[in-house]
Amino acid sequence: MKFNSRRPHVAAANLPTRLISAFLIALCLAAGTDLLSELDRVIPTSIGKFSTIQRTSANSTYATLASGNLSFSVNAGNVNQISSNDNWSGVPSVEGYYGQGLTATHGVDPRTVLGTEFTGNALAQSGDTQVNANKGNPSAYNAGGVTEFDTGTFLAIGFQGNVQSNPYLVFYLNTTNRQNVTISYTVMDIDGGNNNAVTPLALQYRVGNSGLFSNLPGGYIADATQGPNISGLTNNISVQLPAAASNQPQVQVRVITTNAASTDGSSTPDEWVGVNNFVFSSVGPSAGEAELSGRVVDELGRGISGAEVTLLDELGIPRTVRTRAFGHYKFTNLSVGFSYIMWASNKRYVFDTHVVDLVDSVSDIDFVALGGSTHVPPQPDRGADVTSPPTAKSKY
């Protein structure tokens, strides 16, 4: 009887299935039946192939790009950063996954694989990450999945698909107050053995921790390997993420391959492809990208001309404009990614204060009079905490 102790297991989500599995285990042990074969035969494919449940360490902390670039590499100076199998705890903001059951056959384009093997396509579930740690010669190692090669000729994180595995690497980014997020990395054929497969590689991203990934076309490689008995083919990738990935607390970026096919389309042992030298860079918000506008009106919605609207910018400096006919006002040349405090003043009316989290131009920040008493809101002191709770808050 053989146990597959390497593979993470997608545990069933209901108690009856677990009870049935325990019952089947007892029967198989008593009858001398091959436990894995029997369980794979009778457990529904939606549960996934049976294997012993791994308890692993992971690191899915979202790297704050506002604090600097995120870099990840395998080199001679950090050979112990992954200390044991399936343990990513020493490597901030990156994890590897086995991708079990994501494809039904060989030769599937990874650009068509947009989900994960987990419920709701979520990630970072305890016990589900995967890596074979501290390996040497890729040509002499055929376990498949995600592998750290930290000794020998080729230093990299290696991917090798097989009938169960469609391995991928996920990076976790916090892009709050950042834009033009760019990823660069190196892809290399690290397998000099006699395997000869067509090994495609795709680059994908998503905002949040669920839902489907989207492809980044500039990161796609149709075949990253060139066997047999040849290695060293190198591709340098540099891709800027779409604007949708800017100023977000959770962005996931994934590099993925699938169970490869041979050059004639038939099934074949996959080659190892290595990825390394990842750098995620970004820039802060720049001026001149957004406008804030709206109206100042009385209780009946009539525009108030000549009212003052004041905005406290990201440096704590107040900017004031006067409303035109029908109560219209506008602020230009504003930096996105910041919060702005705004208030209106008029000798006859009182207005709410607004806080606007600006990610794009907004044209409907209106101030509606609350009453007829004279009121001029005090301007916040430049040295004070300008994030004190406002009367009203909007996010745009």
DOROVEX-540496 format. One record per residue (C-alpha): x, y, z. Coordinates in steps of 0.1 Angstrom, whole numbers, plus 5000, padded with zeros to 4 digits. Last residue first. Layout:
<sevos>
XYZ;...
</sevos>
This chain:
<sevos>
485355764948;484755704985;482455935005;482456045041;480056265061;480356465093;484156405094;486056185118;489556325123;491856255094;493256605094;495256525125;496556875134;499757035121;498057215093;495257335117;491957245104;489857535090;486957625112;483557585095;481757915087;478157915098;475358165097;472057995103;469657915074;469757535076;471257215062;472457355029;473457085003;477057054993;477556844962;480556614953;479156504919;481956544894;484656294905;487956234887;489655904898;490955724929;490156004954;489155904989;486756204995;486056335030;483056565031;481956835056;478256905059;476857245051;475457545071;473857835053;473458215053;477058355053;478358085030;481157825035;481657485019;483857205032;486256945018;488756705033;490756505008;492056145010;494856044987;495355784959;494856024931;496756354930;494756664921;495456894892;491957054892;489357164917;485857264904;482857464915;479157504903;476557694924;474157784896;476558054885;480058014898;481157884931;484258034947;487557834951;489757754981;492857544985;494057445020;497457285024;497656975045;500156805022;497556565007;495156855000;492657035023;489857155000;487757475005;484557564988;483557924991;480058044981;479758304954;476858144936;474357924955;472557684932;468957594939;468457244952;465557334975;467557315007;470257544992;472957434967;476757414964;477657214932;480156954921;483756914911;486956724919;489456674892;492156404886;495456334870;497356664874;499556564903;501256224905;500355924927;503255704937;505155474915;505455104913;507954814913;507554434916;510854254910;511153884904;514653734898;513653384891;511453144871;512552794860;511052554835;511452184842;510451954813;507251754813;507051374807;505051324775;501451304764;500851344727;500551674708;503351614683;505851844701;505051674734;502251784757;502551984789;500551954822;500052324829;502052634836;501252934859;502753264870;500253444893;499753804906;497353874934;496254224944;494754314977;494754664993;494154824959;495455164946;496455034912;495354684899;492554824879;495055044861;496354744843;499654574854;502854664837;504754374822;508454294820;509553944811;513053824802;513053494784;515953244786;516752914768;519452754790;518852384784;519252124758;519251744762;515751724746;514751994748;513852354741;511752494769;509652814775;507152734748;504152964741;505353234765;502653464779;503753764801;502754034777;499253894775;498453964811;495653714817;492853764842;492353554873;488853434884;487053504916;488553524951;491353684971;491054044959;492054204926;493253954900;496453884880;497753654854;501053554837;501053244815;503752984807;503752724779;505952414780;506052214748;507751894759;511051714753;512451514782;515951384775;517551584803;519051944802;516152094822;516552454834;514752624805;514652984818;512153254827;513453574842;511353834860;509754184858;506554304873;505254664870;502754854891;501955174873;500155304903;500555324941;498455474969;497355134980;499054864959;499154584985;500554284967;500453904972;502553694948;501353354935;503353084920;501852804899;501952434892;499452244870;499851904886;497851584884;498851434851;502151614852;503451974853;506952074862;507652424875;511052534890;511852814913;515352904903;519152844906;520452644877;523952504877;523852334911;522252434943;519052624952;516452454930;513152524948;510352304934;506752364924;504852064910;506551754895;508551484912;510951434882;514451504895;517651414876;517451684850;516551944876;519951894894;519852034929;516952044953;516452244985;512652234990;509852074971;507052334973;503352334980;500652544997;497352385008;497752315045;496152625058;494252805030;496153085014;493953094982;490353144972;488953014940;485452994956;486452654970;489952564960;491652414929;492252764915;490552954886;491653114854;493052814834;492452914797;495653114796;497452794808;496752634773;495952274779;498452024764;497751734787;494251634800;491551724825;493152044837;492952214871;493051884889;495851964913;497352314909;500352234931;500552574947;503552804955;503553104978;504753464978;504353755001;507453705024;509653405020;510553235053;507053105059;506852925025;506952575039;505652295016;508952095019;511452245043;513752545048;512752775020;515053075026;517952845032;519852894999;519753265003;523253384992;523753154963;520553274946;516853214944;514953544939;512153754952;511854134952;508954364964;509754724957;509354984984;507155095014;504255204991;504554864976;502954715008;503554335005;500354145012;501053875038;500353535022;503253345039;502652975043;503452695067;502252345061;500052085076;499551835048;496551605046;497351255033;496251204997;492951154979;492551294944;489951574943;486651634960;484851724928;486151394914;483751204937;485350954960;484850594948;487750524924;490250764940;489550594973;490150244959;493350344941;494750524972;493950234996;495449954975;493349664990;494649445018;491049355028;491249495064;493149805053;490749865025;487749835048;489150065074;490050325048;486550295033;484950375067;487150675072;486250805038;482550755045;482850955077;484751225059;482051245032;479351265059;481051555076;481051795048;483552025032;485851755017;489551835021;491551954991;494651744999;498151874994;500451624976;503651494990;502551205012;501150994984;500650685004;501450344990;500050005000;
</sevos>
